[in-house]
């Protein structure tokens, strides 16, 4: 494709940078248009995505940096959180280049953490031996939706000329992290097998108990967490993280909020317009005055009674 553009008369005399920009724009345009037909194109991809997502959900409940042999001086929750946020953005984009940039941003944060830690601790970096465990842990903490499909999409549709050097290194490491998570077992974490199985089983029971229905992606939006309370985990979510079910749930919550809001506004408007005491007072006191008000017939103007009472008191004082 690149050779075809260079040989075309319209691009005669174009610089390499201009041709490269044209190729990037063409890739983005074509893949954005074909995204629905090329991303998660097979049921097998959907199945693998679901299995990875659900397994990571279980691992999140008990996995610690020590299980991956990450030394203390490399443990930095603030940097890890930033890397997680970058990786979670991957579903917000449809072009292979932009998805790859999310991976590179995540890995660069981790790499900077390793460099700073090595300088402060006077520790020689071990290359992938230090980098990969941290990337695995960040991936588990982030649990990006459709991880398998995103990696496959980049591998198939990103220009091979651009999938080299730094980009290729980071991409390959994330593919390795995904493979490690799929095959992860007790031996992978240096855990006792019985302890590992018990932890996984406890996580399954906790998930089944906390969720009304099995979920993949951001479900349980607006689910009740206690008497009179609602939980809204999508408050900090990106648009690309939402699934079709999430949109349906959001629409339902929106309609419920609008209905309650309009009803409340109508009630307040009726009370403010009318100067009469409602047939069922909202606030009932225990004082003598409130008792008198409650004993008045419906529709009685309270202000008149108050004025008459004041006049009678003045006459008594005289």
Helices and strands as residue ranges (DSSP letters): H 2-7, G 9-11, H 16-33, H 35-38, H 43-59, G 65-68, G 72-74, H 77-88, G 89-92, H 96-121, H 128-142, H 147-157, H 165-182, G 187-189, H 193-210, E 224-226, E 229-230, G 233-236, G 239-241, H 244-273, H 288-295, H 302-317
